[in-house]
C-alpha cells in the first residue's frame, strides 16, 4: 500500500471493537482547478463600487484619495481588469478596509439582523460594563455603531484614536459621564452629546442605576 495514499480511520475489524486501521485514500488530483479571472474581477468590482457609493465618493474623488487613476478604477468596477495587489492595497487604504474585504462575497447581503449573544437582557454585576457592536464588523464604511451598558460605579475607557473622529452619544437609561481627556460631561436619559477630536475617552456610570447608551463614532475625514 502506498504511504502517500494511506489514511487512518476508526472502524470495527473482524467483529472486534472499533480501532484505527489504514485504508486506501483516493489519490490527490495532480492539478487544481484554476480560479477564474472573470469571477475574481467581477467580485472585486462589485465590492469596490458598493463601498465607494457608501462613502458617497465619485470615481474622481476615490482616485484623488487612493492615487489610482479614474480610468483604472472604472475598469476595476466594471470587472474588466483584475487589479494588482499594490493597486488593491492603495484603494483599501483610501476606503479604510483590508485588501481581503474586496474578495469576500457576503457584502451583497442588503438586510442583516444582529442579535445579542444572550436573548434576554441580563443584569450586569456591580462595576461591570460591556460594549456590543450594532453593525457588521467588516462593512467597510469606517463607522462604529455600539451599544454601551454600565452597571453602577462601572467605567470603561477608549484609547486615543490615530485620526480625528466625530462621536455621537445618546443615553436611553441612567446617567452617564463622558470623560474627554479626563474632563467629565454629564449626559442624562434622552439627552445626546456630540464632539470630535483625537482625545482619549472614558465612560462612567454617574448614577445608581444601570446605564444604557448608544455611541456612533466616525472618521471626520469620511464624507457625510
Secondary structure, 3 states (H helix, E strand, C coil): CCHHHEEEEEEECCCCCEEEEEEECCCCCCCCCCCCHHHHHHHHHHHHHHHHHHCCCCHHHHHHHHCCCHHHHHHHHCCCCCCCHHHHHHHHHHHCCCHHHHHCHHHHCCCCCCCCCCCCCCCCCCCCEEEEECCCCCCCCCEEEEEEEECCCCEEEECCCCCCEEEEEEEEECEEEEEECCEEEEEECCCEEEEEECCCEEEEECCCCCEEEEEEEEECCCCC
